[in-house]
């Protein structure tokens, strides 16, 4: 092993030190020094909070008193169930609870058909088929269930329910932290709707879902204002009409 001595060792040490990146100083947040500056900063912070919460407030006002329990829901031709993910090809617990509520609505005679709307963007991920299978296993007749394979988000599900499947009145089924957004969007899409909120224990997933509704409310306000086309629109489908007609 060769040992470096003298100036050569010093130069190599200096060169290696010079090649190291100098630590960057982080900019410090400086508060305004004057009283007027602090007042302006406070007003700006309050205004930012108000603007950020406006979409959420709009959702509550738009939904009004249309969130009801299953036993108090008025009759509608169809229940619209929104997808909520699969675990190993089967409905996630949240989705299973939505489907349980939809099955209850059907058993109570509150709806004549069930429209299950979810993500089927790949061959290996098929929410609507898993939802239909679950409902059949829980007593809902197969011919009363219609699948929407392009419900990639809440707006797409609502817009396609009205424009593709011809739904004008519906009971919407989702968790309570999401149901008001679904109500506002479906009403903006042209559906006279009531929402049946599914109760869930207030655990980590519930709080995460609630936090997601803050940016979700902003997107919902945009969708309701501009009513964009869903990702896939497609031709008119008669599945819901046929299922409702068969029930009558």
Secondary structure, 3 states (H helix, E strand, C coil): CCCCCHHHHHHHHHHHHHHCCCCCCCCCCCCCCCHHHHHHHHHHHHHHHHHHHHHHHHHHHHHCCCEECHHHCCCEEEEEEECCCEECCEECHHHHHHHHHHHHHHHCCCEEEEEEECECCECCECHHHHHHHHHHHCCCCHHHEEEECECCCHHHHHHHHHHCCCCCEEEEEEEHHHHHHHHHHHHHHCCEEEEEEECCCCCHHHHHHHHHHHHHHHHHHHHHHHCCCCCCCCCCCCHHHHHHHHHC
